């Protein structure tokens, strides 16, 4: 197969944003990341596993080009010290461990410094996706169905059947292929929508190539590792530690907080006036978007902050129909934006893969996510999950 990842910019913007904060505040942290396929009927053949290994080897041979670093430097919140670090940085194949001992026939684990392992997640998932769909199916037929569905959904925004306001493409980790993602972004960029606005993509490489805006927030790994990777921390205060470190790095820049790492209710205990003022908005990634949005609006109002000055970013398994419903409900109450991934980047005649790569340990300690719904977490140690739930419950009750 052709090389899937062609640039070290080919990842989500938030990987660089978190990477800079890691470099300046937590350069010695070490993490373990584990791959998981949530689909019950998916099997990776030996040939697929061999190709995935080959693609990751080619990815590890990449280096940043000066023009790519200049592009990162043009983004307001990136500092020269971090860009200089990236000039020396490159992926290490030695950080990867592969196996076949799982129901899906593929295991991938990465171990090393958080600075390194954080950067591997998105390219690895993009590689696994494209290898699987190209080797499992007739790719040309899949791409044809992708194009037909893309045309239909774009037309529904153009006609005004769906009005979703500001939205971005977040699909690199679950995309059908690099070509499909680029095609989708091009079509969205050139379309003339009635009441929707395409803002940009989380894929920094394509943002640069296509001259659109790179967009992104923070990820669960930030709260998990900052809050749970220090032996001295009470993990029920993970959000406070993570928000504090983020503000130290960025001040009022790059400020969209993720709420559901250890439940939104616990997050709100720490999202008081200072942070609620400094952060421009919050991101939804689990649970009912309507209940969550109402809760956030009420929280802003309780602090004396006008909700219309803040942005609610929705990013949980969205399609245009669901985004239209959310936008219609909230549009006069608060600023609304959407990050839409699989529905834009991998909508074909066959089901998309539900694959993830999550942090499972930091500094030798288990870490876990307790989101607003069951089934989105991933931890190797059930005892740690039980302990984390107990610390959260104790804090909420006392």
N, C-alpha and C positions, 0 to 999 in steps of 0.2 A: 504493500500500500504506500501511497504518497505520504509525506510527512504531514501530520495533523496539526501540530503546534509549531508555528513558524517564527514566533517572536516571544520573548519573555514579557512583553506587554500584554500578551494574550491571556489575560486573567481579569477578574473583577477589580474595579477601582478600589474597593474597600480593603483588598489585600495589601495595597501600597499604603493606604491610610493607617491601617493597623500596624503594618510593617515599620513605618516610621516611629510610631509610638513605642513599639516593642524595642526597636533599636536604641532609642533614647532612654527608656525607663526599665526595660526588662531583658537586656541582651543576654543574660545568663540563664534564662528560663529554658528548660528542656521539655519537649512534649512528645507524646505518642498519638498518632492518628490511625484510625481503623476504617476500612472500607466496608460497606454493607449494601447488599441488594435486597430491597424490601419486597420485590416481586416474587411470588411463590412459584411461578411457572417458567422462570428464566434460567437457562443453563449456559455457561460459557464453556465452549469446547477447548481442547488443548491448543488448537490452532489459533483461536481467539486470544488465549492467555499468552501464547508466544508472541503474537503480534502486538499485544498491549505492552509487553516487556520491551519489545523492539522500539515501539513508539516513545516510551518513556526514556529509553537510552538516547534517542535522538533529541528529545526535549532537554535532557541533561547536558547535551553538547552546545546548547545555545548560550550566547552571551549578549548583554545589552549593547546596542549600537549607540553612538554618540547622539544621533538625531532623536533616538527614543528617549534618552536621558534629558535632552533639551526640551522635549515635549512634556515630560513629567515636571521639569523645572518651571514650566509655564503655568502650571496649576498652582493657585495661590498659596495653598497651605503646605506644599512640599519644600523642605529646607535643603540647603546645599550639602550639609553634613550627611543626610540620608542619601541624596543622589550620588555623592562621592562613594558611599558604601556600596550602592548598587553597581557602580562602575567596576567594583572588584568581585561582586557577588555572582554566583552561578549555582544551579542545582547540582546535587550530588547523588548519583545513582546508588552509591553505597548506603544512603539513608533509606532505601526501599527494601522491603521484604515481600516476596510473592509466594503464594501457595494455592492449592486447589482443594483444601480440606474444608469445604463449606457446602451447603445445599445448592448454591448457584455455581459452584465449581471455580470460584475465584476468591482469593483473599489477598488484600494488599494492606501492608502496615508501613508507616514511616516513623522513624525515630531519629531524634537529633535536637538541635536548638530550635526554639520556637521561631526564630528568625528564618530558618530554612524550611521547616516542616509546614508552617502556615502557607508558604508559597506553592506547595505541591498540590494542594487540594483541588483547585479549579482545573488546572491542566490535566490532572489525572482523570477526573470525572469526564472531561470533554473527550479525552482519548478513549476511555472505556465505552462511552456512548457511540462514538463514530465507528470504532472497530466492530462493535456488536451489530449495528444496523447495516453496515456494509457487508459483513460476512454472513449474517443470518438471513437476509432478505435480498430481493432484487432491488438494489438501491435506486436504479433509475425509475422504477415504478413508484417507490416510496417518495422520491423527490417530486414526481409528477403530482401525486396526491397532496403533497405539501404545498406545491405552488397553487393548486386549485383551491385548497382551503384558505391559503393566505389571501388570494384574490377575493374570495367571498367575505372574509372578515374585514379586510380593508374597505371593501365596498359598503359594508354596514356602518362603518365610521364615517365614510364620505357622505352617505345618504342621510346620516343623522338618526338612523335606527337605534344606534348606541351612541350616547354622549358621555364620555368618561373624563373630560377635562385633561389635566396633565398626566402623561404616562411615559414610562421608560421601558426599554427592553432589558430583561435580567436573565437571559436564557443560556449563557455559555455552558454552564455545568450540565445542562440536560438537553443540549441541542442535538438535532439530527446529524448535523455536520457543520463544519466551518462554512462551506458554501451556502448551506441553507440559512444559517444565521445572517450572513452578509446580505443575501438576497432579501430577507425579511426587513432588515434595517433600511436598505435602499428603497424598498417599496413604501415603507412608512414615512421615510423622509420626503419623498416626492409627492405623496398624496395630499390633497387639499380637503381637510376635515371641516365639518360644520361647527362642531362644538367640542372638539378634542384637539389636544396638542401633543405631538410626539417630541419629547424633550431630549432623549439621547439613549445611550446604551451603557451598561456596566462594563462591557468589554473594551478595555483601554486601547487595545490594538486596532479594533474596528472604529472606535471613536476618532482616533488619529487618522486612519486611512480614509474614512468617509467624511471627515470634517464635521462631526456632530459632537455633542457634549458627553464627556465621560461622567457617569453618575454612580453613586454608591453611598452606603452608610457604614455602620459597624456590624460585625457578626457576633453570633453567640460565643464563639471562641474567646472573644475579648473579655466578656464578663466572666466566663468560666475560668479562664487561666489567671486573670488578674485577681479575681475574687476567691478562687479555690486552690490556686497553685502555691500560696504561701501558707506554711504550716501554722503560722500565728493567727491567721484570719478566721473569724467566724463566718462560714460560707453564707449564712443568712444575710450578710451585709455585702455580698458580692457586687451588687449594683453600685453601692456607695464607693467602694474602692475603684471600680471601673470608671465611673463617671468622673471621679476626682482626678484620676490619672489622665483621662481624655482631655479635661479642661486644662490641666497643666501643660499638655502638649499643644492644644489647638485654640484655647481661649474660646472666642465666639465663632470661630471658623469650623466648617465641616461638622456641624452639630445636629445629627439626627440619632436619637437614642433608641436602642432596641429594648423592648419592655418585658419580654416573656421568658427570659432565661431561667429565672427561678420564680415564675408567676408574676403577672402584672400587678396583682395586689401587693406583693412584697416590694416590687419596684417602686410603687407609689409612696411607700414609706420613706424612701430616700430621694425621690424626685420632688424636692421641696422648692421653695421660691428661687433660690440661687440657680440651681440646675435647670429648673423649668423656664427661667428667664434666659439663661445662656444658650440652651439648646433650641434650635429653630423649630424642632418638631420631634415626633416619635414614630416608630415603625411597628406595624402590626404583622405578626407572623404565625399566630395560632389562635384558636377559639373563634367565637362569633365576632365578625368585624363590627356589627352594629352595637352589640353590648360593649365591646372594647372602646369604640369611638365615643359612645355616650359617657362612658366612665372617664375617658381622658378629658372630654369637654368639661364635665363636672369638676374634675380635679383642677384644671386651669382656672375655672371660675372661683373655686374655693380659695385659690391663691391670689385672687384679684387680677388675674391675667386675662385679657380678651382672647378667647379661643380663635377668633378670626385672624389673629396675628401669628398663629402657629399652624404647622402643617402636619396632618395625619397621613403617613405613607403606608399604603396597604400592599402587602407582597405575598399573601398566603394563597397559593394554588388558584390564581385568578384567571378568568376568561373575560371577554368584553361584556358579556351579559351580566356577570356578577359585579364587575367594575361599574357598569351603568347603574345598577341598583344601589350600590354603595354611594356613588357620586350624587345620585338623585336625593338620597336620604340626608347627606351631610353638606351639600354644596352651599347652603346659606348659613351654616353654623360654624364652619371652620374651613381652612384651606385643605384641599384633598389632592393627593397624588397617588400614582400606582406604579409598582414595579412588577412587570408581567414577564414570566419566564417561559415555561414549557409550552404554553398555549401559542406563543409567538414562534418559538424556535424549534419545536418538535411536535407539530400537530399533523399527523398522517393517518393512513388507513390502519395502522397498527398501534397498539398502546405504547406510550413512552416508558422508558425505564424509570423506576423509582429508586435511584441509587444515591447514596450519601457517603461522605468521608468526614468523620467527626473526631474531635479531640477526645481521647479516652483516658489520658493521664497527663499530669503536669508536675514536673519536679518529683517524680516518683509517687505522686498521690493520684488517686482516682479523682476524676471530675465528672460532673453530670449536668444535664439540663432538665429542669422540671417545668415544662411549658404549660400553657393554659389548657391543653388537651392531652389525653393519653396517646402514646404511640410515636411521638416525635423525638423522644429522648434516646440516648444510646450510651450505656455504661456497662463495663464488663463485670462490675461488682455490685450485686443487688444490695449487699449490706451497706455500701456507701450511699446508694439511692435512699435507703430507709433512713440512714443517719441525716442526710441532707433534708429530707422531708420533715424530720423531727425538729431540726434547727429552725426551719422556716415556720413550722407550726408554733413552736415556742415563742418565736419573735412576734408572730401575728397575734397570739393570745395574750402576750404580756407587754 
